[in-house]
Amino acid sequence: MEYTKFRCLETLAEIYPTIAQASTEIINLQAILNLPKGTEHFLTDIHGEYEAFAHVLKNGSGSVRRKINQVFGHTLSQKEQRALATLIYYPKEKMELVKKQESSMEEWYKVTLYRLIEVCKRTASKYTRSKVRKALPKDFSYVIEELITERPELTDKESYYEQIIQTIIEIGRAEKFIVALSELIQRLVVDHLHVLGDIYDRGPAPHKIMDELERYHSLDIQWGNHDVVWMGAAAGQACCIATVIRNCARYANLDILEDGYGINLLPLATFALTWYGDDPCTCFQIKGENEISPAERELNMKMHKAISIIQFKLEGQLAERRKEFGLEGRALLDEIDYEEGTIWLDGKIYSLLDTSFPTINPDSPFTLSKEEAEIMEKLTSAFRNCEKLQRHMRFLLKKGSLYKIYNGNLLYHGCVPLNEDGTLKEVTVYGKTYRGRALYDVLETYVRKAFVSLDQEEREKGKDILWFIWCSPFSPLFGKDKMATFERYFLAEKETHEEKKNPYYRLLEKEEVVETIFQEFGLSGENRHIINGHVPVHHMEGESPIKCGGKLLIIDGGFSKAYQKVTGIAGYTLIYNSWGMILAAHEPFTSAEDAISRESDILSDRILVKRVTDRKTVAETDNGARIKERIEELKELLQAYRNGLLIEKI
């Protein structure tokens, strides 16, 4: 036997020191392979909409309702099923309403507990007892295990279970127990969560979403361009910091920074009032639906303009420092005729909508003023030293990547950069050329270097690559020829606002193009899909999220309220369970209060993407492949024990 393999078996023997223990583990693992595949839940482009996100997380994009229907489809009305589902989503809040309406709470507790136990049994049935046991709430673990586990040795099981439930009610623990069961159902109904990027920007509470994700039992994240710019800000990249603040100001979400992350924006506010106090800043109107006072709106607009000018200066500096990024076209401040109030752009002269630039030196337009430099120094320190922000970014690094291959599906946020003919586009990164998967890999390497490299030069390259990923025309997460931020603020002509998409988005229906991407990422077989976020699906115009005969799915339909006027819905999510794939189209979410009081859900429509005739098992998953490898290793360990190569530690 090879020395390396022998050492591996010795290590394995530390875990399974006897033939009996190794044999038992083989039996357990072999049994797990035959369980139904766990349910995967796919979300993307959440954009800070915490309440809608939390609701979809609670209902598992309809998975809870499906379990209720499987258990009670013929015995409970649709109204009763809705009431039970709402209780599972919001147990504490729903019970407060029930107590105002029910005359006999004891009877309601008994009926409700029986119903929840049956749903819990169904959701737990596809897992091993060990896995269910780990998910049980500590305070009620023994009792719940008794109630959801068959006890064949009991002659009168009904009496046994009834006595447990009656005792729970009598000692005043019914409400706590209902909460525990509801949360357990939420936990078990989805085995693994995939978040395909853009947790941040536009909506009011990305920090709350991150807190929720930190608590989630099993997930992965594919970074979106809006996540990456926040990662850049946390790493201290100046352009990213200015962009994050500008986006928050634009959507009246500065409280994310001030209250959510404790970042002091007073120096910026003071600067804005000093230099733009008499400026109406009409080009820097606030977007979104956040209600703020007139005085707060006025200050917000001034801060919005102040940080935007700083950003444009910093962009110009970076374009000069990193010429290989191809961002020279974004260095626009030196194309302005400050006396005439015009700009030279793409061979034409345009009049500016705003010509007040008190902090710009026309002879050196990209140089920060002394005050601007001081503000950026303070803001950089604040971002770098914010413990909560750094914790959230570490979580993104730990759970995240630019792409992921999981159970035969390729997951990413934006696009694979392509040429017009559908071939993979070559992109230069720090002097070397990459394309396809290699491009993703090198960019991800530099993202991680921005946070962990001991080489200062490599760390700086990593920080700047975060800006490249945010807005470069060659970035797989951006996928457009330019980010027309300046034009949208300062120019009335709509043609200057246009951001042309990478050919990828026009070629999605071409089978040879999709096949090229599959081959590039090493995917083969019939059950492979590309699952894609980033670009909202215009449902209202009849656009389908299913592309190329079901091989590619775009599941961004507009969680963000800013998109819903053009998409017509509030986003797509995807469920991949043991029977196949289901796309869920969601209605706009109003509030948790409405969902509780009206027992309304936000699931509006379901689209069957693929259904299998034979239920998929764990054996057919990535985890199944790992289990099979472990079984083979354990068999080799057994052989080593039986051949006398290793001695049991009895």
Solvent accessible surface area in square Angstrom, and as a share of the most:
residue,aa,sasa,rsa
1,M,126,0.56
2,E,128,0.57
3,Y,155,0.59
4,T,96,0.56
5,K,90,0.38
6,F,55,0.23
7,R,122,0.45
8,C,79,0.47
9,L,5,0.03
10,E,60,0.27
11,T,87,0.51
12,L,12,0.06
13,A,8,0.07
14,E,116,0.52
15,I,100,0.51
16,Y,30,0.11
17,P,28,0.18
18,T,23,0.13
19,I,46,0.23
20,A,68,0.53
21,Q,87,0.39
22,A,0,0.00
23,S,30,0.20
24,T,72,0.42
25,E,41,0.18
26,I,21,0.11
27,I,119,0.60
28,N,73,0.37
29,L,18,0.09
30,Q,85,0.38
31,A,60,0.46
32,I,43,0.22
33,L,7,0.04
34,N,105,0.54
35,L,41,0.21
36,P,25,0.16
37,K,3,0.01
38,G,14,0.14
39,T,8,0.05
40,E,4,0.02
41,H,0,0.00
42,F,1,0.00
43,L,0,0.00
44,T,1,0.01
45,D,1,0.01
46,I,0,0.00
47,H,2,0.01
48,G,0,0.00
49,E,17,0.08
50,Y,58,0.22
51,E,82,0.37
52,A,14,0.11
53,F,0,0.00
54,A,14,0.11
55,H,0,0.00
56,V,0,0.00
57,L,18,0.09
58,K,52,0.22
59,N,0,0.00
60,G,0,0.00
61,S,1,0.01
62,G,0,0.00
63,S,6,0.04
64,V,0,0.00
65,R,52,0.19
66,R,42,0.15
67,K,27,0.12
68,I,0,0.00
69,N,69,0.35
70,Q,94,0.42
71,V,37,0.22
72,F,24,0.10
73,G,30,0.29
74,H,193,0.86
75,T,105,0.61
76,L,20,0.10
77,S,60,0.39
78,Q,100,0.44
79,K,140,0.59
80,E,68,0.31
81,Q,2,0.01
82,R,88,0.32
83,A,33,0.26
84,L,8,0.04
85,A,2,0.02
86,T,5,0.03
87,L,5,0.03
88,I,0,0.00
89,Y,4,0.02
90,Y,15,0.06
91,P,10,0.06
92,K,127,0.54
93,E,84,0.38
94,K,19,0.08
95,M,4,0.02
96,E,91,0.41
97,L,49,0.24
98,V,12,0.07
99,K,79,0.33
100,K,163,0.69
101,Q,142,0.63
102,E,76,0.34
103,S,121,0.78
104,S,55,0.35
105,M,37,0.17
106,E,95,0.43
107,E,95,0.42
108,W,45,0.16
109,Y,27,0.10
110,K,52,0.22
111,V,55,0.32
112,T,8,0.05
113,L,0,0.00
114,Y,80,0.30
115,R,65,0.24
116,L,0,0.00
117,I,8,0.04
118,E,68,0.30
119,V,0,0.00
120,C,0,0.00
121,K,51,0.22
122,R,95,0.35
123,T,2,0.01
124,A,11,0.08
125,S,76,0.49
126,K,16,0.07
127,Y,21,0.08
128,T,38,0.22
129,R,150,0.55
130,S,55,0.36
131,K,77,0.33
132,V,12,0.07
133,R,117,0.43
134,K,169,0.72
135,A,20,0.15
136,L,15,0.08
137,P,41,0.26
138,K,184,0.78
139,D,114,0.59
140,F,23,0.10
141,S,37,0.24
142,Y,156,0.59
143,V,41,0.23
144,I,0,0.00
145,E,39,0.18
146,E,22,0.10
147,L,2,0.01
148,I,21,0.11
149,T,20,0.12
150,E,96,0.43
151,R,63,0.23
152,P,117,0.74
153,E,111,0.50
154,L,45,0.23
155,T,146,0.85
156,D,82,0.42
157,K,70,0.29
158,E,142,0.64
159,S,57,0.37
160,Y,65,0.25
161,Y,27,0.10
162,E,84,0.38
163,Q,109,0.48
164,I,33,0.17
165,I,1,0.01
166,Q,37,0.16
167,T,55,0.32
168,I,13,0.07
169,I,18,0.09
170,E,120,0.54
171,I,116,0.59
172,G,61,0.59
173,R,85,0.31
174,A,3,0.02
175,E,52,0.23
176,K,123,0.52
177,F,0,0.00
178,I,0,0.00
179,V,18,0.10
180,A,8,0.07
181,L,1,0.00
182,S,0,0.00
183,E,95,0.43
184,L,4,0.02
185,I,0,0.00
186,Q,33,0.15
187,R,58,0.21
188,L,3,0.01
189,V,5,0.03
190,V,2,0.01
191,D,30,0.16
192,H,20,0.09
193,L,0,0.00
194,H,0,0.00
195,V,0,0.00
196,L,0,0.00
197,G,0,0.00
198,D,3,0.01
199,I,0,0.00
200,Y,0,0.00
201,D,5,0.02
202,R,53,0.19
203,G,1,0.01
204,P,61,0.39
205,A,9,0.07
206,P,0,0.00
207,H,20,0.09
208,K,100,0.42
209,I,0,0.00
210,M,0,0.00
211,D,31,0.16
212,E,41,0.18
213,L,0,0.00
214,E,53,0.24
215,R,166,0.61
216,Y,38,0.14
217,H,61,0.27
218,S,36,0.23
219,L,10,0.05
220,D,8,0.04
221,I,0,0.00
222,Q,0,0.00
223,W,0,0.00
224,G,0,0.00
225,N,5,0.03
226,H,18,0.08
227,D,0,0.00
228,V,0,0.00
229,V,0,0.00
230,W,1,0.00
231,M,0,0.00
232,G,0,0.00
233,A,0,0.00
234,A,1,0.01
235,A,7,0.05
236,G,9,0.09
237,Q,7,0.03
238,A,33,0.25
239,C,3,0.02
240,C,0,0.00
241,I,0,0.00
242,A,0,0.00
243,T,0,0.00
244,V,0,0.00
245,I,1,0.00
246,R,6,0.02
247,N,11,0.06
248,C,4,0.02
249,A,0,0.00
250,R,44,0.16
251,Y,20,0.08
252,A,8,0.06
253,N,2,0.01
254,L,15,0.07
255,D,73,0.38
256,I,2,0.01
257,L,0,0.00
258,E,77,0.35
259,D,120,0.62
260,G,9,0.08
261,Y,11,0.04
262,G,62,0.59
263,I,3,0.01
264,N,94,0.48
265,L,2,0.01
266,L,119,0.59
267,P,34,0.21
268,L,0,0.00
269,A,10,0.08
270,T,74,0.43
271,F,11,0.04
272,A,0,0.00
273,L,94,0.47
274,T,98,0.57
275,W,93,0.33
276,Y,2,0.01
277,G,31,0.30
278,D,150,0.78
279,D,17,0.09
280,P,96,0.61
281,C,0,0.00
282,T,83,0.48
283,C,26,0.16
284,F,0,0.00
285,Q,97,0.43
286,I,20,0.10
287,K,98,0.41
288,G,52,0.50
289,E,121,0.54
290,N,50,0.26
291,E,172,0.77
292,I,37,0.19
293,S,57,0.37
294,P,116,0.73
295,A,76,0.59
296,E,88,0.40
297,R,81,0.30
298,E,95,0.43
299,L,56,0.28
300,N,7,0.03
301,M,19,0.08
302,K,7,0.03
303,M,9,0.04
304,H,0,0.00
305,K,0,0.00
306,A,0,0.00
307,I,0,0.00
308,S,0,0.00
309,I,1,0.00
310,I,0,0.00
311,Q,1,0.01
312,F,8,0.03
313,K,0,0.00
314,L,13,0.06
315,E,20,0.09
316,G,3,0.03
317,Q,67,0.30
318,L,1,0.01
319,A,5,0.04
320,E,114,0.51
321,R,130,0.48
322,R,35,0.13
323,K,117,0.49
324,E,70,0.31
325,F,3,0.01
326,G,32,0.31
327,L,9,0.04
328,E,93,0.42
329,G,51,0.49
330,R,35,0.13
331,A,18,0.14
332,L,11,0.05
333,L,1,0.00
334,D,82,0.43
335,E,69,0.31
336,I,15,0.08
337,D,62,0.32
338,Y,52,0.20
339,E,169,0.76
340,E,125,0.56
341,G,8,0.08
342,T,27,0.16
343,I,1,0.01
344,W,131,0.46
345,L,11,0.05
346,D,122,0.63
347,G,47,0.45
348,K,110,0.46
349,I,115,0.58
350,Y,16,0.06
351,S,76,0.49
352,L,16,0.08
353,L,99,0.49
354,D,16,0.08
355,T,77,0.45
356,S,47,0.30
357,F,22,0.09
358,P,60,0.38
359,T,12,0.07
360,I,13,0.07
361,N,77,0.39
362,P,79,0.50
363,D,136,0.71
364,S,45,0.29
365,P,13,0.08
366,F,39,0.16
367,T,77,0.45
368,L,33,0.16
369,S,28,0.18
370,K,155,0.66
371,E,70,0.31
372,E,0,0.00
373,A,46,0.36
374,E,80,0.36
375,I,9,0.05
376,M,11,0.05
377,E,126,0.57
378,K,117,0.50
379,L,3,0.02
380,T,35,0.20
381,S,56,0.36
382,A,29,0.22
383,F,0,0.00
384,R,109,0.40
385,N,113,0.58
386,C,15,0.09
387,E,110,0.49
388,K,55,0.24
389,L,0,0.00
390,Q,32,0.14
391,R,81,0.30
392,H,0,0.00
393,M,1,0.00
394,R,130,0.48
395,F,23,0.10
396,L,0,0.00
397,L,23,0.11
398,K,157,0.67
399,K,70,0.29
400,G,5,0.05
401,S,20,0.13
402,L,0,0.00
403,Y,27,0.10
404,K,66,0.28
405,I,60,0.30
406,Y,45,0.17
407,N,20,0.10
408,G,28,0.27
409,N,1,0.00
410,L,0,0.00
411,L,0,0.00
412,Y,0,0.00
413,H,0,0.00
414,G,0,0.00
415,C,1,0.00
416,V,0,0.00
417,P,3,0.02
418,L,2,0.01
419,N,52,0.27
420,E,123,0.55
421,D,110,0.57
422,G,6,0.05
423,T,64,0.37
424,L,11,0.06
425,K,54,0.23
426,E,109,0.49
427,V,3,0.02
428,T,61,0.35
429,V,4,0.02
430,Y,34,0.13
431,G,67,0.65
432,K,136,0.57
433,T,77,0.45
434,Y,48,0.18
435,R,116,0.42
436,G,0,0.00
437,R,83,0.30
438,A,48,0.37
439,L,0,0.00
440,Y,0,0.00
441,D,61,0.32
442,V,21,0.12
443,L,0,0.00
444,E,30,0.13
445,T,67,0.39
446,Y,24,0.09
447,V,0,0.00
448,R,75,0.27
449,K,54,0.23
450,A,2,0.02
451,F,36,0.15
452,V,104,0.60
453,S,18,0.12
454,L,179,0.89
455,D,75,0.39
456,Q,112,0.50
457,E,114,0.51
458,E,37,0.17
459,R,57,0.21
460,E,61,0.27
461,K,38,0.16
462,G,0,0.00
463,K,21,0.09
464,D,5,0.02
465,I,1,0.00
466,L,0,0.00
467,W,5,0.02
468,F,1,0.00
469,I,0,0.00
470,W,7,0.02
471,C,7,0.04
472,S,0,0.00
473,P,30,0.19
474,F,64,0.27
475,S,1,0.01
476,P,0,0.00
477,L,0,0.00
478,F,8,0.03
479,G,1,0.01
480,K,48,0.20
481,D,68,0.35
482,K,34,0.15
483,M,29,0.13
484,A,0,0.00
485,T,16,0.09
486,F,4,0.02
487,E,0,0.00
488,R,110,0.40
489,Y,12,0.05
490,F,0,0.00
491,L,2,0.01
492,A,61,0.47
493,E,60,0.27
494,K,156,0.66
495,E,99,0.44
496,T,8,0.04
497,H,24,0.11
498,E,97,0.43
499,E,35,0.15
500,K,128,0.54
501,K,98,0.41
502,N,15,0.07
503,P,17,0.11
504,Y,0,0.00
505,Y,33,0.13
506,R,149,0.54
507,L,12,0.06
508,L,8,0.04
509,E,110,0.49
510,K,97,0.41
511,E,100,0.45
512,E,113,0.51
513,V,7,0.04
514,V,0,0.00
515,E,46,0.21
516,T,47,0.27
517,I,1,0.00
518,F,0,0.00
519,Q,125,0.56
520,E,56,0.25
521,F,1,0.01
522,G,63,0.61
523,L,12,0.06
524,S,98,0.63
525,G,46,0.45
526,E,156,0.70
527,N,69,0.35
528,R,36,0.13
529,H,6,0.03
530,I,0,0.00
531,I,0,0.00
532,N,0,0.00
533,G,0,0.00
534,H,22,0.10
535,V,23,0.13
536,P,20,0.13
537,V,1,0.01
538,H,56,0.25
539,H,73,0.33
540,M,122,0.55
541,E,135,0.61
542,G,65,0.63
543,E,64,0.29
544,S,52,0.34
545,P,4,0.02
546,I,48,0.24
547,K,25,0.10
548,C,11,0.07
549,G,85,0.82
550,G,11,0.11
551,K,52,0.22
552,L,0,0.00
553,L,0,0.00
554,I,8,0.04
555,I,0,0.00
556,D,1,0.01
557,G,0,0.00
558,G,0,0.00
559,F,6,0.03
560,S,1,0.01
561,K,87,0.37
562,A,53,0.41
563,Y,49,0.19
564,Q,31,0.14
565,K,168,0.71
566,V,72,0.41
567,T,0,0.00
568,G,34,0.33
569,I,13,0.07
570,A,5,0.04
571,G,1,0.01
572,Y,2,0.01
573,T,0,0.00
574,L,0,0.00
575,I,1,0.01
576,Y,13,0.05
577,N,25,0.13
578,S,1,0.01
579,W,90,0.31
580,G,5,0.05
581,M,1,0.00
582,I,28,0.14
583,L,0,0.00
584,A,1,0.01
585,A,2,0.01
586,H,1,0.00
587,E,83,0.37
588,P,71,0.45
589,F,19,0.08
590,T,90,0.52
591,S,26,0.17
592,A,21,0.16
593,E,117,0.52
594,D,42,0.22
595,A,4,0.03
596,I,14,0.07
597,S,70,0.45
598,R,155,0.57
599,E,29,0.13
600,S,37,0.24
601,D,28,0.14
602,I,13,0.06
603,L,33,0.16
604,S,53,0.34
605,D,73,0.38
606,R,124,0.45
607,I,52,0.27
608,L,104,0.52
609,V,29,0.17
610,K,67,0.28
611,R,148,0.54
612,V,38,0.22
613,T,133,0.77
614,D,119,0.62
615,R,96,0.35
616,K,24,0.10
617,T,37,0.21
618,V,18,0.10
619,A,27,0.21
620,E,102,0.46
621,T,15,0.09
622,D,47,0.24
623,N,70,0.36
624,G,0,0.00
625,A,51,0.40
626,R,139,0.51
627,I,16,0.08
628,K,93,0.40
629,E,111,0.50
630,R,83,0.30
631,I,6,0.03
632,E,96,0.43
633,E,73,0.33
634,L,0,0.00
635,K,98,0.41
636,E,67,0.30
637,L,0,0.00
638,L,17,0.09
639,Q,99,0.44
640,A,1,0.01
641,Y,16,0.06
642,R,150,0.55
643,N,90,0.46
644,G,56,0.54
645,L,88,0.44
646,L,20,0.10
647,I,151,0.76
648,E,51,0.23
649,K,117,0.50
650,I,180,0.91
